[in-house]
Every structure is written in C-alpha cells, then in structure tokens.
Amino acid sequence: MMTAFSHRAVIKMVLDFSQGKLIVTEFEVQVRLNVASIVLQASAEDIGLRRQPPMLIADGGGVRWSLVLDSNTQLRAIQDVLGMDAE
C-alpha cells in the first residue's frame, strides 16, 4: 500500500536503511518499515534530528515516534534535504 504525500512535493531523497526506507521531501518524511508494511509519516515542521545516537524524531500534532538511523551519513543527508541542524 502506498501512502500519498499531503503536498505536491517532489521526492528529494529515498534512502535505504537497515529497517526499511526513508522518503524525504522538503515538506514531509515517510518511513516505510520492513516489518508488517508499517508506514510512519510526519510533516517536516514536526521533525527533529539528534546527533548521538543519530535519530529522526517526530513530535507534534498527535504524531510522536523516533527512529535510530544507521549512520551519521544518513543523518547529514536528511539534514541537507530538510535544511535543519541536528541537536
């Protein structure tokens, strides 16, 4: 099942990681987990990034989840697309 993005945004990055795929636009992040075809979604304004350990954190408007990334390289790639710094 494909989950549609809420904006007519161009996908800026598709990143494979150990738990599935990250799909990032300038407006939104989707995490498609390999387990049970779970899809986590959050708007870019609800996303935070953490350096140690490298994490993607969604917190806002009824959305609350976090995901440990495989590497700092993945974190930097997400930072570049979203235009934000990690804490």
Secondary structure, 3 states (H helix, E strand, C coil): CCCCCCCCCCCCEEEEECCEEEEECCCEEEEEECHHHCEEEEEHHHEEEECCCCEEEEEECCEEEEEECCCHHHHHHHHHHHCCCCC
